[in-house]
Structures are given as structure tokens and as C-alpha cells.
Amino acid sequence: MLPLFSKPLEAVTCDDIQLLVSEAYPEDTTVEFKEKLPHRQGGEDPWYQGGAHSEYARNHLLEEVIAFANTYGGTLLLGIKETKERPARAAGIVPIPRCTELAERLRLQIRDCVDPQIPIVHAWGIVTDAQGQGVVMIRVPKSRLAPHRHTATLHCYIRRADRSEKMTMREIQDLTLQTERGTQHIDRLFAERRHAFHQWIPPRIMSPSGAHTISTPYALRVTLIPLEPLYTEKVFGNSKLFPFIDRLVLTVGPYKVGLELPPVRHERPILRGACRVGNPNSKHYMIHQELTCYGVGEIRLAFAHEENLPLDPGRILGAVANGLYMGEAFRQGVGAPDVEYALEMELSRPEASLFLGTLRELSGSSFPSDTLGTVRPNPCLFPRLSVGSAAEFGKIMQIVTNDLWNAAGTPGIEAEFAFGTQRFSPIFVLARSG
């Protein structure tokens, strides 16, 4: 596979497009080329004269995108000349004017004109000349919500070899059942992780002062499961696929908050994966990080406070951010950057209340109060979240933050998430949430 199909879309360059042409890469079930915007009479779309692209062009391109989402996922490249053979091969670049603008317009129209909405769609303009012309690249993973239909034509489409065609009613029914079975499989995996987590929670942990032990530790689980099959042969010892960061920064107005987790250093192999734990001699906390060869990742944390001290939400947010980072590193590392993840978070404190405290500034002071409230229910299983591209991580962290505050009976806050570590690649920086 060429790098163009596995690297992050924003990292694709003109050289990658040139390599596609020089290799005479063929169309297939997951690749489609278009020399120019489709036109009803075979003429030229108004876009080439500085106008808006036609509805005909939009509808034709949407058919291709929907077919990819309903089949195995795929990549549409607009601005690539094709050979006449079957299957067609890339033969040259035919630059499209204002390619970055066109990519953004098409991305928004794909979002608005497909029912149900496709969870992940990436569209990017790759500039190939000084006039801002170039190739539009649209990448669509296989959708967990298939079958999708075009809201204008009301048809569903599927990919057959190198062609996109209307689905039959039987195919629509079969795909609906297949999607339901996939959802049930994901539900079973999460149920297994929930059971393992509650078996793992220790009955007691010594309080930090050492004056007494408590039988009600706070426990946290963050689990990520890919919604499409992923696999790599080795996770143990591979820090690029299996990362951990223990220092993050959250900005809330004028405040700077550290999101810290206990370090994990002791790594060992497990069946089809690897896990790490914290200091085995610690009596005040337990931390467990796990990643399988199939891309299933999890962080568990159990820790003690003095009896009357509440839970610091910064630790929860730090665990979620680490989970996002782990999932992103894995899918990038195995060459599947567009695979969607599902994220599930759970808080538990057996036989005692879940007191949620306030965030702590890096200076050590707190705001705006010492305790936000009691999280209910207990255990608290938070709504499952869809994890798309890294550009959406800030939004996900904002949702998690507000869910935490709301579960404690407190209004949410507006926060900006940024990583305060040099080891964190810029592609994973959490953008400011809307």
C-alpha cells in the first residue's frame, strides 16, 4: 500500500500524489479516481469558472462516498486522470482550482446530505501548483451506522469491484443485520471489560497518611475499543504503539491545572498484548494500563484519599486524555488512521459515596470550591463516546468534563485542553473546544 493511503490526511503531500501516478495505481473496491468534477453533459462544471459546483457534481460524488461507507471504506481522489483500461489506473494529475476550498465544501455537504450521518469523513486539498490548484482527497472508513442513503435520491449505494452501484433491498437488509451484529459484539467486549474492572478493584487501600486503611477506594476505568478490525503482531516493548504521558495541562480561564497520573514503569507481556503497572510497592494506589494486539486499550486506576477528602477530577481527565493518545498512536502505527474508536468511562467506589472535588491549580490552590458534589449513580457508567480524528479530541474532553460536573450536580465549565509535554506529537494536541 502506498503511504498516501495510510498516513494522516493532513500529512499527504504533492510527492505522495506523484508517486500514485508514477506507480500507475489501480482503482479497486477502496479507491476511486475522478479527473474532474462530474457534469451532466460531459462539459465543465461551473466551479472551473469561479462559481459554485453543481448539484449534479455533488450528488455524483456523494454516491461514491456512500458506497465506500457502506462497504469497506475507501478513498476518492478528485483531480486524477485515469487510463481507459479496466480497472482504470492513475495516469496523471489534472489540478482542480481552489482545491482546499472545494474539499471543505464537499466535507460539509457529505455531513448534511447523507442519512444517517457518516461518523467520520476526512476531506483535504493537496495543493500541486502555485495557483492553489491541486487534488481533493476524501477518505471514508467503513461505517458502523451503515446502511447510509443519499438524501436527494433516497438510494443506498455499495462498492462492487471498482464501481459504485445502487443496493438492492436484500443487500440493505443484510447490511442492517450485519451492522447490528457488529454493535452487539462491541457491547459484549465492553461488558467483559466492565466485569474484569470490578474484579480488579482492591477491597482496601492504605490512605496517604498511613494512619489507617480504608475499604472504599476510588476506582476509574477508561476503555477504548476500535469499531473496525485492527491487528499488529507486537505491542510489548513498542512505546510508539503503547505510549503513556503523566503530565498534561488544562486551561480554565486564568487557571492552569495539571492533569497528573501515577507513573507506569513495569511493563510485561500478556496474551496478545502488553500491560504496565505502577510501583508494585505502593500501598496508596494501583494503576494498570493495557493494550492488546487488536487495538483494545484500557487504563484502570484505584487510589485512596483521606476519609473526608474528595476525588480530584484532574486524575480522571488525565486518564481519558491518555486513553485518547493510546488509541490514536495505535491506529496511526498500524496504518489505519481513520478507524473509529468507542470510548467508555466508569467511576466506582464500592459501598461508599463518590465525592468529586474541584480542580487544583498548578500553584496548589483550588477553585471555585473544595467539593463539587456527589457523583450519582455509583458505580457511574458514563455515556459511550465516538472517537474520530485527533482534531476532535478537544471536543471529547469538553464533553467528558461537563459529564463529570453534571453527574456531581454542578454546571459544566468551558476549558481549553493542551498537552504540556515535548513528547506529545503536534498531531495529538487537543484543540480548543467550541
C-alpha positions in Angstrom: 0.0 0.0 0.0 1.3 3.5 -0.8 1.9 5.9 2.1 -0.8 8.1 0.7 -3.5 5.7 2.0 -2.1 5.1 5.5 -0.6 8.4 6.6 -2.7 11.2 8.3 -4.6 13.1 5.5 -3.1 16.4 6.5 0.4 14.9 6.1 -0.2 13.8 2.5 2.0 15.9 0.1 2.3 16.5 -3.6 5.0 13.9 -3.7 2.6 11.3 -2.5 0.2 12.2 -5.3 3.1 12.0 -7.9 4.0 8.5 -6.5 0.4 7.4 -7.1 0.7 8.4 -10.7 4.2 7.0 -11.3 3.1 3.7 -9.8 0.0 3.7 -12.1 -2.0 2.7 -9.0 -5.3 1.0 -10.0 -8.8 1.6 -8.9 -10.4 -1.1 -6.8 -13.0 -1.6 -4.1 -11.5 1.0 -1.9 -10.0 3.5 -4.4 -11.8 5.7 -6.9 -10.3 8.4 -9.3 -12.1 11.3 -10.9 -10.3 13.5 -13.4 -12.7 16.4 -12.8 -16.0 17.4 -11.2 -18.8 15.3 -12.9 -21.0 17.2 -15.4 -24.3 16.1 -16.8 -23.5 16.7 -20.5 -19.8 15.9 -20.1 -18.9 19.6 -20.2 -17.3 21.7 -17.5 -18.7 22.3 -14.0 -19.2 26.0 -13.0 -16.5 25.5 -10.3 -13.8 25.8 -13.0 -15.1 29.3 -13.9 -15.0 30.6 -10.4 -18.6 29.7 -9.4 -20.1 27.1 -7.1 -20.0 23.5 -8.0 -23.3 22.0 -9.4 -25.7 19.8 -7.5 -25.1 17.1 -10.2 -21.4 17.0 -9.3 -22.2 16.9 -5.6 -24.7 14.1 -5.9 -22.4 12.0 -8.1 -19.5 12.3 -5.6 -21.8 11.6 -2.7 -22.8 8.3 -4.3 -19.1 7.3 -4.3 -18.7 8.3 -0.6 -21.8 6.5 0.5 -20.7 3.3 -1.4 -17.4 3.4 0.5 -19.1 3.9 3.9 -21.5 1.0 3.2 -18.8 -1.4 2.0 -15.2 -1.4 3.2 -14.4 2.2 3.4 -12.2 3.9 0.8 -10.5 6.9 -0.8 -11.9 9.2 -3.5 -9.3 11.2 -5.4 -10.6 14.1 -7.4 -8.1 15.6 -10.0 -6.5 12.3 -11.1 -6.7 11.3 -14.8 -7.5 7.7 -15.4 -6.4 5.2 -18.1 -9.0 3.5 -20.3 -8.2 0.0 -19.2 -10.2 -2.0 -16.6 -9.6 -1.4 -13.8 -8.6 2.1 -14.5 -5.2 3.3 -13.3 -3.8 6.7 -12.2 -2.3 8.3 -15.3 -1.7 12.0 -14.4 -2.7 15.0 -12.3 -5.4 17.4 -13.6 -5.3 20.2 -10.9 -8.6 21.5 -9.7 -9.0 25.2 -8.9 -9.3 26.2 -5.2 -8.9 22.6 -4.1 -8.8 23.3 -0.3 -12.0 25.3 -0.5 -13.7 22.6 -2.6 -12.6 19.9 -0.1 -14.2 21.8 2.8 -17.4 22.4 0.9 -17.7 18.7 0.0 -17.0 17.7 3.6 -19.8 19.8 4.9 -22.2 18.5 2.2 -21.3 14.9 2.9 -22.2 15.7 6.5 -25.6 17.3 5.6 -26.7 15.1 2.7 -26.3 11.6 3.9 -28.7 9.8 6.2 -27.8 8.7 8.8 -24.7 11.0 9.1 -21.5 9.2 8.4 -19.5 9.3 11.7 -16.1 10.0 10.1 -15.3 11.7 6.8 -12.0 13.4 6.0 -11.6 15.8 3.1 -8.4 17.5 2.2 -7.0 19.6 -0.6 -3.4 18.8 -1.7 -2.0 21.8 -3.5 0.1 20.9 -6.5 0.9 24.3 -8.1 1.5 28.0 -7.2 -2.1 28.9 -8.1 -3.6 26.9 -5.3 -4.8 24.2 -7.6 -4.5 20.5 -6.8 -6.1 17.3 -5.8 -9.1 16.8 -3.5 -8.8 13.7 -1.4 -11.8 12.3 0.5 -11.2 9.4 2.9 -14.1 7.5 4.4 -13.8 4.5 6.7 -16.3 1.7 6.8 -19.3 3.0 8.8 -20.7 1.4 12.0 -24.1 3.1 11.1 -24.5 1.5 7.6 -26.5 1.4 5.5 -26.4 5.0 4.5 -28.5 6.7 1.9 -28.4 9.8 -0.2 -31.0 12.3 1.0 -31.5 13.7 -2.5 -32.0 10.4 -4.4 -33.1 8.3 -1.4 -30.9 5.5 -2.7 -28.3 3.4 -0.8 -25.0 2.6 -2.7 -22.4 -0.2 -2.4 -19.0 -0.7 -3.9 -18.7 -3.6 -6.4 -15.1 -4.0 -7.6 -14.2 -0.6 -8.9 -17.7 0.7 -9.4 -20.4 2.2 -7.1 -23.9 0.9 -7.6 -27.4 1.1 -6.1 -28.0 -1.5 -3.4 -30.8 -4.0 -3.7 -33.4 -4.3 -1.0 -31.9 -7.7 0.0 -28.4 -6.1 0.3 -29.9 -3.3 2.5 -31.5 -5.9 4.8 -28.3 -8.0 5.0 -26.2 -4.9 5.8 -28.6 -3.8 8.5 -28.3 -7.2 10.2 -24.5 -7.2 9.8 -24.3 -3.8 11.5 -26.5 -5.0 14.3 -24.3 -8.0 14.9 -21.2 -5.7 15.0 -22.8 -3.5 17.6 -23.7 -6.5 19.7 -20.0 -7.7 19.5 -18.8 -4.3 20.7 -21.3 -4.3 23.6 -20.1 -7.8 24.6 -16.5 -6.6 24.7 -17.4 -3.6 26.9 -19.3 -5.9 29.2 -16.3 -8.1 29.6 -14.1 -5.1 30.4 -16.6 -3.9 33.0 -16.7 -7.3 34.7 -12.9 -7.5 34.7 -12.6 -4.0 36.2 -14.9 -4.8 39.1 -13.0 -8.0 39.8 -9.8 -5.9 39.8 -10.8 -3.2 42.3 -9.0 -3.9 45.5 -11.0 -4.3 48.8 -8.9 -1.8 50.6 -6.0 0.7 50.0 -4.0 2.4 52.7 -4.6 6.2 53.0 -1.7 8.5 52.1 -1.1 9.4 55.7 -0.6 5.7 56.6 -2.7 6.2 59.7 -5.3 3.7 58.8 -6.6 1.7 55.9 -9.8 2.3 54.0 -12.1 -0.3 52.4 -13.6 2.1 49.9 -11.0 3.1 47.3 -11.9 5.3 44.4 -11.7 3.4 41.1 -11.7 4.6 37.5 -11.8 2.8 34.1 -11.2 4.2 30.7 -11.7 1.7 27.8 -11.2 2.2 24.1 -12.3 -0.3 21.5 -11.8 0.1 17.7 -15.0 -0.3 15.7 -13.2 -2.0 12.8 -10.7 -4.9 13.0 -7.1 -3.8 13.7 -4.1 -6.0 14.4 -0.4 -5.9 14.9 1.9 -8.7 15.9 3.8 -7.0 18.7 2.8 -4.5 21.4 5.2 -5.4 24.2 8.2 -3.1 24.1 6.8 -0.8 21.4 6.4 2.6 23.0 5.2 4.2 19.8 2.1 1.9 19.8 1.8 1.8 23.5 2.5 5.3 25.0 1.8 6.9 28.3 2.1 10.5 29.4 1.9 11.6 33.0 1.9 15.4 32.6 -0.9 17.3 31.0 -2.1 20.9 31.3 -5.7 22.1 31.3 -6.6 25.8 31.0 -9.8 27.2 32.6 -9.9 30.9 32.3 -6.9 32.3 34.1 -6.2 29.0 35.8 -3.6 26.3 34.8 -4.4 22.8 36.0 -2.1 19.8 36.0 -3.7 16.5 34.9 -1.4 14.0 36.5 -1.4 10.3 36.8 0.9 8.0 38.8 3.8 6.8 36.5 3.7 3.3 34.9 7.1 1.7 34.5 6.8 -2.1 34.9 5.8 -3.5 31.6 5.2 -7.1 30.9 3.7 -9.1 28.0 0.2 -10.6 28.3 -1.7 -12.8 25.8 -1.8 -10.9 22.5 -0.8 -7.6 24.2 1.1 -5.9 26.9 0.3 -4.2 30.2 2.0 -1.8 32.6 1.5 -1.2 36.3 2.8 1.5 38.7 5.1 1.0 41.6 4.2 -2.5 43.0 5.3 -1.4 46.4 2.8 1.4 46.6 0.1 0.9 49.2 -1.8 4.1 48.2 -2.7 3.5 44.6 -2.9 0.9 41.8 -2.6 1.8 38.1 -3.0 -0.6 35.2 -2.5 0.2 31.5 -3.3 -2.4 28.9 -3.2 -2.6 25.1 -3.9 -5.7 23.0 -2.7 -6.5 19.5 -6.2 -5.8 18.3 -6.1 -2.2 19.5 -8.2 -2.5 22.6 -6.8 -0.1 25.2 -7.6 0.4 28.9 -6.4 2.4 31.8 -7.6 1.5 35.4 -6.8 3.5 38.5 -7.6 2.7 42.1 -6.4 5.1 44.8 -7.1 6.3 48.3 -7.7 9.6 49.9 -8.1 10.6 53.5 -11.6 9.6 54.6 -13.1 13.1 54.1 -11.2 14.3 51.0 -13.0 14.1 47.6 -11.8 12.8 44.3 -9.6 15.1 42.2 -11.2 15.3 38.7 -7.8 16.1 37.2 -6.8 12.4 37.6 -10.0 11.4 35.7 -9.3 13.8 32.8 -5.7 12.7 32.7 -6.7 9.1 32.3 -9.2 10.0 29.5 -6.5 12.0 27.7 -4.1 9.1 28.0 -6.7 6.8 26.6 -7.2 9.0 23.6 -3.5 9.3 23.0 -3.1 5.5 23.2 -5.8 4.8 20.7 -4.5 7.4 18.3 -0.9 6.1 18.5 -2.1 2.6 17.8 -4.3 3.3 14.7 -1.6 5.6 13.3 1.1 3.0 14.0 -0.8 0.2 12.2 -1.6 2.4 9.2 -5.3 2.8 9.9 -5.7 6.4 10.9 -9.4 6.6 10.1 -10.7 3.8 12.2 -13.2 5.0 14.7 -13.0 4.1 18.4 -15.6 3.8 21.1 -14.7 5.2 24.5 -16.3 4.2 27.8 -15.6 5.6 31.2 -16.7 4.3 34.6 -16.3 5.5 38.2 -16.9 3.3 41.2 -16.5 3.4 44.9 -18.0 0.3 46.4 -20.1 0.8 49.5 -19.3 4.5 49.8 -20.1 7.8 48.1 -18.2 9.2 45.1 -17.3 12.7 46.3 -16.0 14.8 43.4 -13.6 17.6 44.3 -12.6 20.6 42.4 -9.7 21.0 40.1 -6.4 22.1 41.6 -4.2 24.8 40.1 -0.5 24.1 39.4 0.2 26.5 42.3 -1.6 24.2 44.7 -4.7 26.4 45.3 -8.2 25.3 44.3 -11.2 26.9 42.6 -14.0 27.7 42.8 -14.9 25.4 45.8 -13.4 22.4 47.5 -16.1 20.0 46.6 -18.3 19.9 43.5 -20.7 17.2 44.8 -21.5 13.5 44.9 -21.4 11.6 41.7 -24.6 9.6 41.1 -25.2 6.8 40.3 -22.4 4.7 41.9 -20.9 3.0 40.0 -21.3 5.6 37.4 -21.1 4.3 33.8 -20.8 7.4 31.6 -22.4 7.6 28.1 -20.2 6.0 25.4 -18.4 8.4 23.1 -17.3 8.1 19.5 -13.6 8.9 18.9 -12.9 10.2 15.4 -9.9 12.2 14.3 -7.4 13.8 16.7 -8.9 17.2 15.8 -12.0 16.2 17.7 -10.1 15.3 21.0 -10.7 18.8 22.5 -14.4 18.4 22.0 -14.4 14.9 23.5 -12.5 16.2 26.6 -15.0 19.0 26.9 -17.9 16.5 26.9 -16.2 14.4 29.5 -15.6 17.4 31.7 -19.2 18.5 31.5 -20.4 15.0 32.1 -18.3 14.8 35.3 -19.6 18.1 36.6 -23.2 17.3 35.7 -23.0 13.9 37.4 -22.0 15.7 40.6 -24.9 18.1 40.3 -22.8 21.0 39.1 -23.0 23.1 35.9 -20.2 22.4 33.4 -17.2 24.6 32.6 -15.5 25.8 29.4 -12.0 24.6 29.2 -9.1 24.5 26.7 -7.1 21.3 26.6 -3.4 21.4 25.7 -0.6 19.0 26.3 2.3 20.3 28.3 5.0 17.8 27.2 7.5 17.7 24.4 7.0 14.0 23.9 3.5 14.6 22.6 3.4 14.9 18.7 1.7 18.1 17.5 -0.9 15.9 15.6 -2.3 14.9 19.0 -2.6 18.4 20.5 -6.1 18.9 21.9 -7.7 21.9 20.1 -9.9 24.4 21.9 -13.4 23.1 22.2 -16.3 25.1 20.7 
